[in-house]
Amino acid sequence: MDIAAKKVELVQHLLSIMDEKTLMRVATFFKKEIPATADADDEITDEEFAEFEEMRAKRDRGEVRFLSEKESMAEVRRLIAQGKG
């Protein structure tokens, strides 16, 4: 699996986390394992967080559907193949 596909898989896992405690443990892991940069651009703005929360709310209301891991991997492969064609 290439790095782009692995990132998509990780994002899918992050989006599926519903428990705040679990999400906080994942966030703590990332803070420890990935060195912070001096860029303020790395911080999530209030607007970005609000957009994320709205996206989650739409999913919870059934207005949008997130892809399963299998579906997301198929989509990544399709997009990669499309880029090579």
Disulfide bonds with the S-S distance in Angstrom:
none
